Amino acid sequence: FVVHLKSGGRDYEPQREAEAKGVVDLIGTLTKENPKANVLVLGDFNATLNLDSMKPFDAGKLTNIWADRNPRDTATMTHTTARCIDHIYYNANIKPELKLDTRFVLGMPARGA
């Protein structure tokens, strides 16, 4: 699944949360039909991990690929405002195929101060 949730600061957090719930519902339908499905959700979530719009992904039994990283680690920042708002989530089925020690952010043109 590729997402681009609503941009525009905290005023749009309720809309992003509704969009996130919609994506998680689609994933639920897919995995109900195919319990062995590999699932990745990636894209511009326009939210940091601490915001409410990210909670549906955790409740949907998905893991953020950066979950074990320090949020202040500049290697995981994806936006010039020194935030990580682009994410990759995965389900347990696909984890054996992932090489988590190879993950990185490519193409960040300018890092925050």
DRENPA-3360 file (N, C-alpha, C; in nm, 2 decimals, always signed):
BEGIN
1 = FVVHLKSG = +0.08/-0.12/+0.00/+0.00/+0.00/+0.00/+0.09/+0.12/+0.00 ~ +0.06/+0.22/-0.09/+0.13/+0.35/-0.09/+0.03/+0.45/-0.05 ~ +0.07/+0.54/+0.05/-0.01/+0.64/+0.10/+0.05/+0.78/+0.09 ~ -0.04/+0.87/+0.09/+0.00/+1.01/+0.10/-0.11/+1.08/+0.18 ~ -0.10/+1.07/+0.31/-0.21/+1.13/+0.40/-0.21/+1.28/+0.39 ~ -0.32/+1.34/+0.43/-0.34/+1.48/+0.42/-0.23/+1.56/+0.49 ~ -0.18/+1.66/+0.41/-0.07/+1.74/+0.47/-0.14/+1.86/+0.53 ~ -0.06/+1.94/+0.60/-0.11/+2.07/+0.65/-0.12/+2.08/+0.80;
9 = GRDYEPQR = -0.02/+2.03/+0.88/-0.01/+2.06/+1.02/-0.12/+1.99/+1.10 ~ -0.12/+2.03/+1.23/-0.21/+1.96/+1.33/-0.36/+1.98/+1.30 ~ -0.39/+2.09/+1.23/-0.53/+2.11/+1.20/-0.59/+2.00/+1.12 ~ -0.51/+1.92/+1.05/-0.56/+1.81/+0.96/-0.54/+1.68/+1.03 ~ -0.50/+1.67/+1.15/-0.47/+1.55/+1.22/-0.60/+1.45/+1.22 ~ -0.72/+1.51/+1.24/-0.84/+1.42/+1.24/-0.86/+1.36/+1.10 ~ -0.83/+1.43/+0.99/-0.85/+1.37/+0.86/-0.74/+1.27/+0.84 ~ -0.62/+1.29/+0.88/-0.52/+1.19/+0.86/-0.55/+1.06/+0.94;
17 = EAEAKGVV = -0.61/+1.08/+1.06/-0.65/+0.97/+1.14/-0.76/+0.88/+1.07 ~ -0.85/+0.95/+1.01/-0.96/+0.88/+0.94/-0.90/+0.81/+0.82 ~ -0.81/+0.87/+0.75/-0.75/+0.81/+0.63/-0.67/+0.68/+0.68 ~ -0.60/+0.70/+0.79/-0.52/+0.58/+0.84/-0.61/+0.47/+0.88 ~ -0.72/+0.50/+0.94/-0.82/+0.39/+0.97/-0.87/+0.33/+0.85 ~ -0.89/+0.40/+0.74/-0.94/+0.35/+0.61/-0.84/+0.25/+0.56 ~ -0.71/+0.29/+0.56/-0.60/+0.20/+0.51/-0.60/+0.07/+0.59 ~ -0.60/+0.09/+0.72/-0.60/-0.03/+0.81/-0.72/-0.12/+0.78;
25 = DLIGTLTK = -0.83/-0.07/+0.76/-0.95/-0.15/+0.72/-0.93/-0.22/+0.59 ~ -0.87/-0.16/+0.49/-0.84/-0.23/+0.37/-0.74/-0.34/+0.39 ~ -0.64/-0.32/+0.48/-0.54/-0.43/+0.51/-0.61/-0.54/+0.58 ~ -0.71/-0.51/+0.67/-0.78/-0.61/+0.74/-0.86/-0.70/+0.64 ~ -0.92/-0.63/+0.54/-1.00/-0.71/+0.44/-0.90/-0.80/+0.36 ~ -0.79/-0.75/+0.32/-0.69/-0.83/+0.25/-0.64/-0.95/+0.33 ~ -0.61/-0.92/+0.45/-0.55/-1.03/+0.53/-0.66/-1.13/+0.58 ~ -0.78/-1.09/+0.58/-0.89/-1.18/+0.61/-0.91/-1.28/+0.49;
33 = ENPKANVL = -0.90/-1.22/+0.37/-0.91/-1.31/+0.25/-0.78/-1.39/+0.23 ~ -0.67/-1.34/+0.27/-0.54/-1.41/+0.25/-0.46/-1.39/+0.38 ~ -0.47/-1.47/+0.48/-0.40/-1.45/+0.60/-0.25/-1.46/+0.59 ~ -0.20/-1.51/+0.48/-0.05/-1.52/+0.46/+0.00/-1.40/+0.38 ~ -0.08/-1.30/+0.35/-0.04/-1.19/+0.27/+0.07/-1.11/+0.33 ~ +0.17/-1.08/+0.25/+0.28/-0.99/+0.29/+0.22/-0.84/+0.28 ~ +0.24/-0.76/+0.38/+0.19/-0.63/+0.37/+0.30/-0.53/+0.41 ~ +0.31/-0.43/+0.32/+0.40/-0.31/+0.35/+0.30/-0.19/+0.32;
41 = VLGDFNAT = +0.31/-0.09/+0.41/+0.25/+0.04/+0.39/+0.35/+0.14/+0.39 ~ +0.37/+0.22/+0.29/+0.48/+0.31/+0.28/+0.43/+0.44/+0.21 ~ +0.50/+0.55/+0.25/+0.47/+0.68/+0.19/+0.48/+0.79/+0.28 ~ +0.42/+0.90/+0.24/+0.42/+1.03/+0.31/+0.30/+1.03/+0.41 ~ +0.32/+1.00/+0.53/+0.21/+1.00/+0.63/+0.18/+1.14/+0.69 ~ +0.27/+1.23/+0.66/+0.26/+1.37/+0.71/+0.24/+1.38/+0.86 ~ +0.30/+1.28/+0.93/+0.29/+1.28/+1.08/+0.41/+1.21/+1.14 ~ +0.44/+1.25/+1.26/+0.55/+1.18/+1.33/+0.48/+1.07/+1.41;
49 = LNLDSMKP = +0.56/+0.98/+1.46/+0.51/+0.86/+1.53/+0.42/+0.89/+1.65 ~ +0.44/+1.00/+1.71/+0.37/+1.03/+1.84/+0.22/+1.08/+1.81 ~ +0.19/+1.11/+1.69/+0.05/+1.17/+1.66/-0.06/+1.06/+1.65 ~ -0.18/+1.10/+1.68/-0.29/+1.01/+1.68/-0.31/+0.94/+1.55 ~ -0.28/+1.01/+1.44/-0.31/+0.95/+1.31/-0.22/+0.83/+1.28 ~ -0.12/+0.81/+1.36/-0.03/+0.69/+1.34/-0.08/+0.57/+1.42 ~ -0.16/+0.59/+1.52/-0.21/+0.48/+1.61/-0.28/+0.37/+1.54 ~ -0.36/+0.40/+1.44/-0.43/+0.29/+1.37/-0.34/+0.19/+1.31;
57 = FDAGKLTN = -0.22/+0.23/+1.27/-0.12/+0.14/+1.21/-0.07/+0.04/+1.32 ~ -0.04/+0.09/+1.44/+0.00/+0.01/+1.55/-0.11/-0.09/+1.59 ~ -0.24/-0.04/+1.59/-0.35/-0.12/+1.63/-0.38/-0.22/+1.52 ~ -0.34/-0.20/+1.40/-0.36/-0.29/+1.29/-0.25/-0.40/+1.29 ~ -0.17/-0.41/+1.39/-0.07/-0.51/+1.40/+0.04/-0.50/+1.30 ~ +0.07/-0.37/+1.27/+0.18/-0.34/+1.18/+0.30/-0.28/+1.27 ~ +0.42/-0.29/+1.22/+0.54/-0.24/+1.28/+0.60/-0.14/+1.20 ~ +0.64/-0.03/+1.26/+0.71/+0.08/+1.18/+0.86/+0.03/+1.17;
65 = IWADRNPR = +0.91/+0.05/+1.05/+1.04/+0.00/+1.02/+1.15/+0.08/+1.10 ~ +1.11/+0.20/+1.15/+1.20/+0.28/+1.23/+1.18/+0.27/+1.37 ~ +1.09/+0.18/+1.42/+1.05/+0.17/+1.56/+1.16/+0.16/+1.66 ~ +1.27/+0.10/+1.62/+1.38/+0.09/+1.71/+1.48/+0.20/+1.71 ~ +1.46/+0.30/+1.62/+1.55/+0.41/+1.61/+1.52/+0.53/+1.69 ~ +1.62/+0.60/+1.73/+1.60/+0.73/+1.80/+1.53/+0.83/+1.71 ~ +1.42/+0.89/+1.74/+1.35/+0.98/+1.65/+1.44/+1.11/+1.62 ~ +1.54/+1.13/+1.70/+1.63/+1.25/+1.67/+1.75/+1.21/+1.58;
73 = DTATMTHT = +1.75/+1.08/+1.54/+1.86/+1.03/+1.46/+1.85/+1.10/+1.32 ~ +1.94/+1.18/+1.28/+1.93/+1.25/+1.15/+1.93/+1.15/+1.03 ~ +1.97/+1.03/+1.05/+1.97/+0.93/+0.94/+1.83/+0.88/+0.90 ~ +1.73/+0.91/+1.00/+1.59/+0.86/+0.97/+1.50/+0.98/+0.94 ~ +1.55/+1.10/+0.94/+1.47/+1.22/+0.91/+1.44/+1.22/+0.76 ~ +1.31/+1.25/+0.73/+1.27/+1.25/+0.59/+1.21/+1.38/+0.54 ~ +1.22/+1.48/+0.63/+1.17/+1.61/+0.59/+1.27/+1.72/+0.64 ~ +1.27/+1.83/+0.56/+1.36/+1.94/+0.59/+1.34/+2.01/+0.73;
81 = TARCIDHI = +1.22/+1.98/+0.79/+1.19/+2.03/+0.92/+1.25/+1.94/+1.03 ~ +1.34/+1.85/+1.00/+1.40/+1.76/+1.09/+1.31/+1.67/+1.16 ~ +1.21/+1.62/+1.08/+1.11/+1.52/+1.13/+1.11/+1.40/+1.04 ~ +1.06/+1.29/+1.09/+1.04/+1.17/+1.01/+0.89/+1.16/+0.99 ~ +0.84/+1.20/+0.87/+0.70/+1.20/+0.84/+0.67/+1.10/+0.73 ~ +0.77/+1.04/+0.68/+0.75/+0.94/+0.58/+0.79/+0.80/+0.64 ~ +0.71/+0.71/+0.63/+0.72/+0.58/+0.70/+0.70/+0.46/+0.62 ~ +0.75/+0.35/+0.67/+0.72/+0.22/+0.62/+0.67/+0.13/+0.73;
89 = YYNANIKP = +0.56/+0.07/+0.72/+0.50/-0.03/+0.81/+0.50/-0.16/+0.75 ~ +0.52/-0.27/+0.83/+0.51/-0.40/+0.77/+0.44/-0.49/+0.87 ~ +0.38/-0.60/+0.81/+0.32/-0.70/+0.90/+0.41/-0.82/+0.93 ~ +0.37/-0.90/+1.02/+0.46/-1.01/+1.07/+0.49/-1.11/+0.95 ~ +0.40/-1.13/+0.86/+0.42/-1.22/+0.75/+0.55/-1.19/+0.66 ~ +0.57/-1.06/+0.64/+0.68/-1.02/+0.56/+0.81/-1.00/+0.63 ~ +0.81/-1.00/+0.76/+0.93/-0.97/+0.84/+1.05/-1.06/+0.81 ~ +1.03/-1.19/+0.79/+1.14/-1.28/+0.75/+1.21/-1.24/+0.62;
97 = ELKLDTRF = +1.14/-1.17/+0.54/+1.20/-1.13/+0.41/+1.27/-0.99/+0.41 ~ +1.25/-0.92/+0.52/+1.31/-0.79/+0.53/+1.45/-0.80/+0.59 ~ +1.54/-0.71/+0.54/+1.67/-0.70/+0.59/+1.68/-0.57/+0.66 ~ +1.64/-0.57/+0.79/+1.63/-0.44/+0.86/+1.76/-0.37/+0.88 ~ +1.87/-0.44/+0.88/+2.00/-0.37/+0.89/+2.04/-0.30/+0.77 ~ +1.96/-0.30/+0.66/+2.00/-0.23/+0.54/+1.91/-0.11/+0.51 ~ +1.82/-0.08/+0.60/+1.73/+0.03/+0.58/+1.80/+0.17/+0.59 ~ +1.76/+0.26/+0.51/+1.82/+0.40/+0.51/+1.72/+0.49/+0.44;
105 = VLGMPARG = +1.74/+0.62/+0.46/+1.67/+0.72/+0.39/+1.76/+0.77/+0.28 ~ +1.71/+0.76/+0.15/+1.79/+0.81/+0.04/+1.72/+0.94/-0.02 ~ +1.80/+1.03/-0.05/+1.75/+1.15/-0.12/+1.70/+1.26/-0.04 ~ +1.74/+1.27/+0.09/+1.70/+1.38/+0.17/+1.79/+1.50/+0.13 ~ +1.73/+1.60/+0.06/+1.81/+1.70/+0.00/+1.88/+1.80/+0.10 ~ +1.81/+1.82/+0.21/+1.86/+1.91/+0.31/+1.81/+1.87/+0.45 ~ +1.90/+1.85/+0.54/+1.86/+1.81/+0.67/+1.84/+1.94/+0.76 ~ +1.75/+1.92/+0.86/+1.73/+2.03/+0.95/+1.85/+2.07/+1.02;
113 = A = +1.85/+2.19/+1.08/+1.97/+2.24/+1.15/+2.02/+2.15/+1.26;
% end
